[in-house]
Amino acid sequence: MRNIFSKKQRLLSIVFEEHKIRFLEASIIEREISTVHQVFSIENSIVDEGGILDKKKWTELLKTQVKQYKIKAKSVHLVIPSSFIIVRQLTLPDVQEKDLKQMVQFEIGSTIHLPFEQPIIDLVKIKTKEPILNEEGELAAQVVLVAAPGQLIYPLVEGLQENRLKAKIIDIPALSLYRLFKQLHPQLKDEPILLSYVTKEGIDIHILDEGIVWFTRHIPMVITSFLSDLSVEEVLDAKTLLERIQKKENYQSYVFDLGNEIERAINFFQYTLNKRDKRMKGCWIATDLPFTDSFYQYLQERIDVTVHQLTCQPKQITVPMTNEQLLGYEVAAGMLFKEVRHGHGN
C-alpha cells in the first residue's frame, strides 16, 4: 500500500517577530524537510505595539514578496510574535474540553480579562494523578489557556487570501520551536525543557512540559546596549556587531542578563506554578546570531541548566546558502513539522 504521508508538499512559513518578518519556502516529504528553496526577511513595519495590523500595507507587501522571490507555495503557515501571546493557568469545572472552551469564551471580559480585543483562544485540559477539588469541594480541572489577538490574526489571514494564498496553520513561536526540538530530540519531547530564541533586538523564552506551554515571554534586550564603546549614531552590520560583542566584558554582561531572565522563567515555572518536582532537562538556544563557543560557555557557567544549541539542519538546499544564512529560521522550520504524522490516527 502506498504511504499516504510520502507525498511532497511545498509550503511557506511566515514568522512575525517584533522587528522582522521571516519567510521560509520549503518542501517536506516523509517526515523531514527535503528541500529549502529560499529564506529571506524584511522589516516588520506593519504591526504596531498594540498588535494592530495595517491590512492594506500587509496585502501589498505580501504581493511584492511573492512576485520578487517567485514564491510557488500556496499553503502558508503563520507564526505571530510572542509579545502578543498570553498563557494562563485556570481551575475550572471538570467537564469535556469543548465545554471548557465554551465556558472560557463566555467568561472572557467578566471573570477572565485579556489585554486585547477579539481574542482567539486555545486550551489544554491537564491530566493529573490525583483528583482536583475547587473551593466548594467539587471536582475541578486544571487548564492551560493560550490566547492571541484576533485584531492581528484576522487581517493577516485576509491579506493572504487576497494574494490567493491559504492560511493552513496559525501558531505561536513556543510550539513551533518545540516541533523542531521534538524532531531533533524525540527522547526528550515529554520532559520539562526551556527553549529560547535570541536576536539582537530581544529574546523569547518558552518552557514546555509534556508538550504543553507553561511559560512564554518576549523580553526586549537590545544587544547593542551592552557595547560600552558604541556611539549613538553608529550602526553595525552583523559581522562587526558580533566582533564587538565578543569582547569578554561585553559578552559576560550580556550573558549575565540573559541568564537572569532564564533563571526568572525557571523560578516562575517551579515555584509560582508549583512544579518543584520538575527539573529542567536542558536549555536550548536558537538564534540568528553566529555566536562563538565562548558565548555558550559563559552562559553555561552562569546557569545550572545544561545549555545546548538548537539549529535547523535540512537535507537539501536548492540555492547557494551557508548554514549561517539559516540561523534565525528555526521557528519557521519548526512550523513545517505541523504536517508530520507519526503513525495512523495522530
N, C-alpha and C positions, 0 to 999 in steps of 0.2 A: 504494500500500500504506500502511496506517495506521502511523504512527510508534509503535512499541511503548513508547517512552520518554516519550510525551506525556501519559500518564495522571497525573492529580493524586493525590498521596499526602499524607495528613495524618499527621505524625509528632511524637513528643515526645522532645526531648533532655533528659536529666537529667545534670547535671555535678556530680560531687562534688569540692569543694575542701576544703582543710584546715579551713576555718571556715564554709563555706557550702555549701548545695545549691541549684543554679540550675536552673530549669525554663524551657524554651522550647518552645512548641507552634506549629508552622508547617506550611504546605503547600508542596510543591515540585512544579514542573512544567517540563518542557523545560530541565533542567539549571540551574535557578535557584530560589531561594526566591521563590515567587509571593506568599505571604501569611504575615505573622507575626500569629498570633491573640492570643498573650499571652506575657509573660515575668514571672517573679517568682522570689524567692529566699527561703530560710529558713535558720535557723541549723543547722549540722551538729553535732548533739548525739548522733548515733547511732553514730559510729565513734570508737574510742579511738586513742591514739597508736600502738598496736601493730597497728592495722589490723583489730581485732576489731569486727564489726558486731553491734549489738543487733537481731536479726531481728524480734522481736515489735514493738519500738518503730518500726522501719522500716516494717513492714507497716501498722501503724495510722496512722503519719504519712502514708504514701502514700495510704491510703484517705481521709484527711481532705482532702488537697490535691485529689484527683480530684473529690471532692464540692464543695468550696468554690469551685474555679475552673472547675467543669463541663468538665473535660477530655474531649474526644471522641476523641482519638487512641488507638489500640490498640497500635500498634507503638512501641517505645521504643529509643532509642539511649543507652547509658550510657557515661559517662566517669569513670574513677576517678582519685584525686588523684595528682599527680606524685611526691609524697613516698613512695608505695608502689611506684614503678616502678624496676626495676633494668635497666640497659643494660650489657652486657659484650661485649667483643670476644674471640673464641676462634679458635684454629687447630686444625682437626680434619681427619681423613682426607677426601680428595676423593671423596665419594660423593653421591648424589642427596639433595635437601633432605628428603624424607620419611624417609630412612635417617639423616640427620643428626639429625633431631628425635628419633627413637627412641634414638639414641646419647646425646644430651644428657639425655633423660629417665632413662636408665639410670645416667648419671654423677652426677645430682643427689644430693647427700648424701654422695658419696665424694670425687671429684676436683673437682666443681663445687658450691660452697656458696652458698646463698642465705639471706637473713636473715628468712625467713618459711616457714610450713608450707604444704603443698598448692599449690606454685607452678604457675601456668598460664603456659606459655611460647609464644613465637613466635620464629622466627629467619629471617634472610635470608642466603643464600649470596652473597658479594660476587664480582662479576665482576672479574677482574684481567687486565691486558695481558700480564703475564709469569707463567709457572707459579710456584707457591709450593711450596717443599720444607720438610719438617719436619726435626727434628734427625737423623733416621735417613736423610735423603736421599730420602724418599718424597713423592709428590705430596700436597699438602695444600690445604685451602680456608680462606679467611678467612670467619668467620661473625659476624654481629651477633645477639646473643641479647637478647630483651626478656622480662622475667619480672614477674609480678604475683601477689599472694597470693590463692589460692583461698578462704581463710578469709574474705575480704572479698567476693569476686565471687559465690560460690555462694549465700549467703543474700540478697544483693542480687537475684539472679535469682528466687529462691524467693518473695521478697516481692512482686515484680512479678506472678508467676504467681497468687498468692493474691488479687491485685486484678484478675485477668483481663486482664493486660497482657502483651505478648510482648516479651522482650528480643531485639531483632533484631540489634543490634551492641553489642559491649563494646570500648572502645578507650581509648587514652591521650591526654592533652592535647596532646602534641607532634604527633601525627599529625592530630588534629582541627584544630589551628591551621594545620597545613600544608595541609590541604584547602581551608580558606578562602583562604589565601595563593595557592594554585595557581589558584583561580577568579579572583582579582583580578590576579595577575601570572603568567600562564601561560608567558611568555617566560623567566622565571627559575626555573621549577619544578625544574630539574635542577642548579642552581648551589648552591654552599655558602652557606647562609643561617643567620642566627640569629633565632629568634623568642622573644619574651619576653612574659609576661603579668604585669602589675603590679597588685596590690591593696594596701590599706592594711595588710594583715597580712603580706605577703611577696611574693616574686617567683618565677616559674618561668622557667627559661632552657633553650631547646632548640636544638641545632644539627643541621641536616639537610644531606645532600649526596646528590644524585640520588634524593631522596625517602626516603632511609634515615636513621633516627635514630641519630646517633653519640653524642649527649650529651643528657641530660635531668636536671634537678635542680630541687628546690624549696628556696629559701633563705628562712627566716623573717627578715623585715626589717620590723618594725612602724614604720609611718611616723610615728606619734605620738612615738616615742622621739627623733625629730630636732627636736622642738619644745622649745626650751630654756625657754620660758615657760609650759609646760603643767604644771599641778599633778597630783598622783597621782589625785585624786578626780574630775578634770574629764573629762567625756565630751562629745565634739564630734559634731555632725551633719556630714554630708558637705560641705555648703556652707561651714560655718565652718572645718572641717579644711583645706579647700583654700585658704581665705583666709589661714590661719595658716602653712601650709607654703610658700606662695608668696612669703613674705618671702625676700629674696635669700639671706641667710645660711643659712636653713633649707633652701631649695631646693638650694643648692650643696653642703651637707653630705650631703643625701640622694642627690643625683646622683653625688657622689664615690664613695659606697659602691656604688651601683648600677653605675657604670662599672667599679669594681674587680671586681665579680662577672662582668660581661660579659667583661672582659679575661681573667680567670682561665679562663672557659669556652673562649674562643678559643685561649688558650695550650695548654690541655689537648688540644683538637682538633688543633692544628697541630703541637705538639711531642711530647706524650705519645703521641698516636696516629699520629705521624709523617706528618702531612698538610701538610708545609711548602709544598708546591706549590699548596695550596688557599687561595685568598684569598676572604674573605667578600664577597659581593655586596651585603650590607646587613644592618642590624639593624632588625627590625620590632617595634614595641611595641603590644600590645593592653592595655587597662586599663579598670577600672571607675571610674576617677577622671578627671574632666574637666580634665586638666592644661592650662595655658595654653601658648602657643607658647614662652614663656621656658624651660619645663621641657625641651622638646626641643632648644632652642638650647643650654642648659647641657650636656645630655648629648652633643650633637654636638661641643662643644668639649672634652669630657672623653675621648672615644674616637676612634680612627682610622676606624672603620667608619661609613658613611653611615646616619643614623637616619631611620626612616620610621614613620608611624602605621599600624596595621592595624585597620580598623574594618569592621563589618558594615553593608552597605547594601542591604537588601531593597527590592523594588519597591513593596510594598504593606503597610500596617499597618491592621488592621481595628478596632483600638481606639485611643482617644486616647493617643498616645505620642510623646514627643520623641526626638530622636536620642540625647540623653544617657541616656535610660532603656534604650537598647540597649547602652550601654557595659558591658563585662564579660561579654557573651553571645557573644563571638566563638568561644569553644571550642564552645559549644552549637550555634551556627550551622554551624561547620565540620563537625560530625558529620553534619549533614543531607546534605552533599555526598558522603557514602559511597554514596548512592543514585545519584549521577550516573554516566552511562555515556557515554564518548566514542567512539562507533562500535561496531559489532558485535564481539562476542567479547572485549571488555575488561571 
